[in-house]
Amino acid sequence: MRHFLTLRHPNGILRDRSETAEGIHRLKEEIAKLTEQQTEALGTATCLRMATDEAKEYEQRRERILGHVKDLKILEESL
């Protein structure tokens, strides 16, 4: 599952370098937010056992982070 955070233009292509730079900024912010949530979840899990639904959310965030990192690499290489 790929998440582009409204990063893409409606026709699927970023219009210019400033749009690409903005997309990179948004991806970095989202990665930071998701990473903080992962850190909090791990902190809780070390004290208490992680519930099944929490483990599922953790895995979904991990997949989103990986997808964002791949997208970020593509965008940064396009500059």
C-alpha positions as CSV (number, residue, x, y, z in Angstrom):
1,M,0.0,0.0,0.0
2,R,1.5,3.3,-1.0
3,H,0.6,6.7,0.6
4,F,1.6,9.9,-1.2
5,L,-0.1,12.4,1.3
6,T,-1.7,14.4,-1.5
7,L,1.8,14.6,-2.8
8,R,0.9,14.0,-6.4
9,H,-0.8,16.3,-8.9
10,P,-4.2,15.0,-10.1
11,N,-2.6,13.8,-13.4
12,G,0.0,11.8,-11.3
13,I,3.0,14.0,-12.0
14,L,4.5,16.6,-9.8
15,R,4.5,19.9,-11.7
16,D,7.9,21.5,-10.8
17,R,10.9,21.5,-8.5
18,S,9.0,23.6,-5.8
19,E,6.2,21.0,-5.8
20,T,8.8,18.3,-5.5
21,A,10.6,20.1,-2.6
22,E,7.2,20.6,-0.9
23,G,6.5,16.9,-1.3
24,I,9.8,16.0,0.2
25,H,9.1,18.2,3.2
26,R,5.7,16.7,3.7
27,L,7.1,13.1,3.5
28,K,9.8,13.9,6.0
29,E,7.2,15.4,8.4
30,E,5.0,12.3,8.0
31,I,8.0,9.9,8.5
32,A,8.9,11.8,11.7
33,K,5.3,11.7,13.0
34,L,5.0,7.9,12.3
35,T,8.4,7.2,13.8
36,E,7.4,9.0,17.0
37,Q,4.3,6.9,17.2
38,Q,6.4,3.8,16.7
39,T,8.7,4.8,19.5
40,E,5.8,5.4,21.8
41,A,4.3,2.0,20.9
42,L,7.6,0.2,21.6
43,G,7.9,2.1,24.9
44,T,4.5,0.8,25.9
45,A,5.2,-2.7,24.7
46,T,8.3,-2.9,26.8
47,C,6.2,-2.3,30.0
48,L,3.1,-4.1,28.9
49,R,2.4,-6.7,26.3
50,M,1.3,-5.1,23.0
51,A,-2.3,-5.9,22.2
52,T,-3.2,-7.5,18.9
53,D,-4.8,-4.4,17.5
54,E,-1.8,-2.3,18.6
55,A,0.6,-4.7,16.9
56,K,-1.5,-4.5,13.7
57,E,-1.4,-0.6,13.9
58,Y,2.4,-0.8,14.5
59,E,2.9,-3.0,11.4
60,Q,0.7,-0.7,9.3
61,R,2.8,2.3,10.4
62,R,6.0,0.4,9.6
63,E,4.7,-0.3,6.1
64,R,3.8,3.4,5.6
65,I,7.2,4.5,6.8
66,L,8.9,2.2,4.3
67,G,6.7,3.4,1.5
68,H,7.4,7.0,2.4
69,V,11.1,6.4,2.5
70,K,10.9,4.8,-1.0
71,D,8.9,7.8,-2.3
72,L,11.3,10.2,-0.7
73,K,14.3,8.6,-2.4
74,I,12.5,8.9,-5.8
75,L,11.7,12.6,-5.2
76,E,15.1,13.5,-4.0
77,E,16.7,11.8,-7.0
78,S,14.4,13.8,-9.3
79,L,15.9,17.1,-8.1
